[in-house]
């Protein structure tokens, strides 16, 4: 069939080649198409742009040893991080059930790590809607120096009033025994970005940044520390009362 092809026009302009052929029947036209494709494919490769196989990574700012939160993680089937790297077992959100649990959780946190506490009430609908979101955060940050806990309103009658927690859910973040962040949320849609923005900012802070932060917010941090110390005094009184009864 190739003998029946009669070239009519050839145009070469701005690296564009147009070849118009006259074909006497349909079979000839199909044959011409495949012949031209076979002839042009090797040449077409030379017009394709080439890209480097590796991209140089800047070494001016070291990357953290943990993964930061990303909205891309929301698309994974199990609600966790979409990274494929091997990760340790999923940690549990610590459930604090007493005043002793609360104080031990704060005191036992590793040096310079973050200890997040979620305050909630069983009667709070919003608390139930964010429950999975909170567990999702603990799963995502499992390689970071941070741990997560939660405590329910009825765990101790004096805990929430002493800390000034009167809205639910409520989040506090402790570092070295000091409350360095605290806020509530009015919507399950704002819960994740609000809490994660705070966590990421504090995880990436350098020692010098922490010194400046503690100086700038010395008054509210001291006020929170005084409330925790009030709970410590209450704990000692309860222990003494228990010992006296025994």
C-alpha positions as CSV (number, residue, x, y, z in Angstrom):
1,X,0.0,0.0,0.0
2,X,2.9,2.4,0.6
3,X,3.5,2.5,-3.2
4,X,0.1,4.2,-3.5
5,X,1.0,7.2,-1.4
6,X,1.6,10.5,-3.2
7,X,3.0,13.3,-1.2
8,X,1.3,16.6,-2.1
9,X,2.6,19.2,0.4
10,X,5.5,19.4,2.9
11,X,5.8,22.3,5.3
12,X,8.7,22.9,7.7
13,X,8.1,26.0,9.9
14,X,9.1,26.6,13.5
15,X,9.9,23.0,14.2
16,X,6.5,21.9,13.0
17,X,6.2,19.4,10.2
18,X,2.9,18.8,8.3
19,X,2.7,16.1,5.7
20,X,-0.4,16.0,3.6
21,X,-0.9,12.8,1.7
22,X,-3.4,11.7,-0.9
23,X,-4.6,8.2,-0.3
24,X,-6.7,6.4,-3.0
25,X,-8.7,4.2,-0.5
26,X,-9.3,3.8,3.2
27,X,-7.0,0.8,3.7
28,X,-4.2,2.9,2.2
29,X,-5.0,5.7,4.6
30,X,-4.7,3.4,7.6
31,X,-1.5,2.0,6.4
32,X,0.0,5.4,5.8
33,X,-1.0,6.4,9.4
34,X,0.8,3.5,11.0
35,X,3.9,4.0,8.8
36,X,4.1,7.6,9.7
37,X,3.7,6.9,13.4
38,X,6.5,4.3,13.2
39,X,8.8,6.7,11.4
40,X,8.1,9.7,13.6
41,X,8.2,8.2,17.1
42,X,12.1,8.0,17.3
43,X,12.3,11.6,16.1
44,X,9.7,12.8,18.5
45,X,11.8,11.8,21.5
46,X,14.3,14.5,20.6
47,X,11.6,17.2,21.0
48,X,10.5,16.1,24.5
49,X,11.9,18.2,27.4
50,X,14.3,16.5,29.7
51,X,14.0,16.8,33.5
52,X,16.6,16.0,36.1
53,X,16.1,12.7,37.9
54,X,17.0,14.2,41.2
55,X,16.3,17.5,42.8
56,X,18.9,19.2,45.0
57,X,17.6,19.7,48.5
58,X,18.5,22.7,50.5
59,X,20.6,21.9,53.6
60,X,20.3,25.3,55.2
61,X,17.3,24.3,57.3
62,X,17.4,20.8,58.8
63,X,14.2,18.8,58.4
64,X,12.4,17.7,61.6
65,X,12.7,14.0,62.6
66,X,8.9,13.8,62.6
67,X,6.2,14.4,60.0
68,X,4.2,17.6,60.2
69,X,0.5,17.7,59.8
70,X,-0.9,18.0,56.3
71,X,-4.4,18.2,54.9
72,X,-3.3,15.5,52.5
73,X,-3.5,13.1,55.5
74,X,-7.3,13.6,55.6
75,X,-7.7,11.6,52.4
76,X,-6.3,8.3,53.7
77,X,-8.8,5.5,54.2
78,X,-8.1,5.0,57.9
79,X,-8.0,8.7,58.6
80,X,-4.2,8.6,59.3
81,X,-1.1,9.8,57.7
82,X,-0.7,8.9,54.0
83,X,3.1,8.4,54.3
84,X,4.2,5.0,53.3
85,X,7.3,4.8,55.6
86,X,7.3,2.2,58.3
87,X,6.1,3.6,61.5
88,X,5.9,2.3,65.1
89,X,2.6,0.9,66.5
90,X,-0.2,3.4,66.9
91,X,-0.1,4.9,70.4
92,X,-3.1,5.1,72.6
93,X,-4.6,8.4,73.9
94,X,-4.0,8.2,77.6
95,X,-7.3,8.2,79.5
96,X,-6.9,10.1,82.8
97,X,-9.4,9.0,85.4
98,X,-8.4,10.8,88.5
99,X,-6.5,13.8,89.9
100,X,-3.5,11.5,90.5
101,X,-3.5,10.5,86.8
102,X,-3.7,14.1,85.8
103,X,-0.7,15.2,87.8
104,X,1.4,12.1,87.1
105,X,0.8,12.6,83.3
106,X,2.2,16.2,83.5
107,X,5.1,15.3,85.8
108,X,6.1,12.1,83.9
109,X,6.3,13.7,80.4
110,X,9.9,13.7,79.0
111,X,12.0,16.8,79.3
112,X,11.1,19.4,76.6
113,X,8.4,17.3,75.1
114,X,4.7,18.3,74.8
115,X,1.9,16.8,76.7
116,X,-1.6,17.5,75.3
117,X,-4.7,17.1,77.3
118,X,-8.3,17.2,76.0
119,X,-11.0,18.1,78.5
120,X,-14.4,16.8,77.6
121,X,-17.8,15.9,78.9
122,X,-19.9,12.8,78.0
123,X,-22.9,15.0,77.6
124,X,-21.2,17.2,75.0
125,X,-22.2,16.4,71.3
126,X,-19.2,18.4,70.0
127,X,-16.8,16.3,72.1
128,X,-18.1,13.1,70.5
129,X,-17.7,14.6,67.0
130,X,-14.0,15.4,67.5
131,X,-13.1,12.2,69.3
132,X,-11.8,10.5,66.1
133,X,-10.1,13.7,65.0
134,X,-8.1,13.7,68.3
135,X,-7.1,10.1,67.9
136,X,-6.1,10.8,64.4
137,X,-3.7,13.5,65.7
138,X,-2.1,11.1,68.2
139,X,-1.5,8.7,65.3
140,X,0.0,11.3,63.0
141,X,2.4,12.7,65.6
142,X,3.5,9.3,67.0
143,X,7.2,9.9,66.0
144,X,7.3,13.4,67.5
145,X,8.2,14.3,71.1
146,X,4.5,14.7,72.1
147,X,1.9,12.6,73.8
148,X,-1.9,12.9,74.0
149,X,-4.3,12.4,76.9
150,X,-8.0,13.1,77.7
151,X,-9.9,13.5,80.9
152,X,-13.7,13.5,81.4
153,X,-15.5,16.1,83.5
154,X,-16.6,13.7,86.3
155,X,-13.1,12.3,86.8
156,X,-12.7,14.7,89.8
157,X,-15.1,17.2,91.2
158,X,-12.5,19.9,91.8
159,X,-10.3,19.4,88.7
160,X,-12.2,21.3,86.0
161,X,-13.3,24.2,88.3
162,X,-9.8,24.8,89.6
163,X,-8.3,24.9,86.2
164,X,-11.1,27.2,85.0
165,X,-12.3,24.7,82.3
166,X,-16.0,25.5,81.7
167,X,-16.3,24.9,78.0
168,X,-15.9,21.6,76.1
169,X,-13.9,20.4,74.4
170,X,-10.9,22.3,75.8
171,X,-7.3,21.7,75.0
172,X,-4.2,22.4,77.1
173,X,-0.6,21.8,76.1
174,X,2.1,21.3,78.8
175,X,5.8,21.5,78.5
176,X,8.1,20.8,81.4
177,X,5.2,21.1,83.8
178,X,4.0,24.4,82.5
179,X,0.9,25.1,80.5
180,X,2.2,26.8,77.3
181,X,-1.1,26.8,75.3
182,X,-4.8,26.5,76.0
183,X,-7.9,27.1,74.0
184,X,-11.4,25.8,73.3
185,X,-13.2,25.3,70.0
186,X,-16.7,26.0,68.9
187,X,-16.8,23.7,65.8
188,X,-15.5,20.3,64.8
189,X,-14.3,22.0,61.6
190,X,-12.0,24.4,63.4
191,X,-10.7,21.9,65.9
192,X,-8.1,20.2,63.8
193,X,-6.5,23.3,62.2
194,X,-6.5,25.2,65.5
195,X,-4.9,22.5,67.5
196,X,-2.4,21.4,64.8
197,X,-1.2,25.0,64.1
198,X,-0.4,25.3,67.8
199,X,1.3,21.9,68.0
200,X,3.5,22.5,64.9
201,X,4.5,25.9,66.0
202,X,5.7,24.6,69.4
203,X,7.4,21.5,68.0
204,X,9.5,23.6,65.7
205,X,10.5,26.2,68.3
206,X,14.2,26.3,69.1
207,X,15.6,26.7,72.7
208,X,16.1,30.4,72.2
209,X,12.5,30.8,70.9
210,X,11.2,29.0,74.0
211,X,13.1,31.4,76.3
212,X,11.6,34.4,74.5
213,X,8.1,32.8,74.6
214,X,8.3,32.0,78.3
215,X,9.4,35.6,79.0
216,X,6.6,37.2,76.9
217,X,3.8,35.0,78.4
218,X,5.2,34.8,81.9
219,X,2.0,36.1,83.5
220,X,-0.6,33.6,82.0
221,X,1.9,30.7,82.4
222,X,2.4,31.5,86.1
223,X,-1.4,31.8,86.6
224,X,-1.8,28.3,85.1
225,X,1.0,27.0,87.2
226,X,-0.6,28.4,90.4
227,X,-3.8,26.5,89.5
228,X,-1.9,23.2,89.1
229,X,-0.1,23.8,92.4
230,X,-3.5,24.3,94.0
231,X,-4.4,20.8,92.7
232,X,-1.2,19.4,94.1
233,X,-2.1,20.8,97.5
234,X,-5.5,19.3,97.2
235,X,-3.9,16.0,96.3
236,X,-1.7,16.1,99.4
237,X,-4.7,16.9,101.6
238,X,-6.6,13.9,100.2
239,X,-3.6,11.6,100.7
240,X,-3.2,12.8,104.3
241,X,-6.9,12.3,105.0
242,X,-6.7,8.8,103.5
243,X,-3.7,8.0,105.7
244,X,-5.4,9.3,108.8
245,X,-8.5,7.2,108.2
246,X,-6.3,4.1,107.7
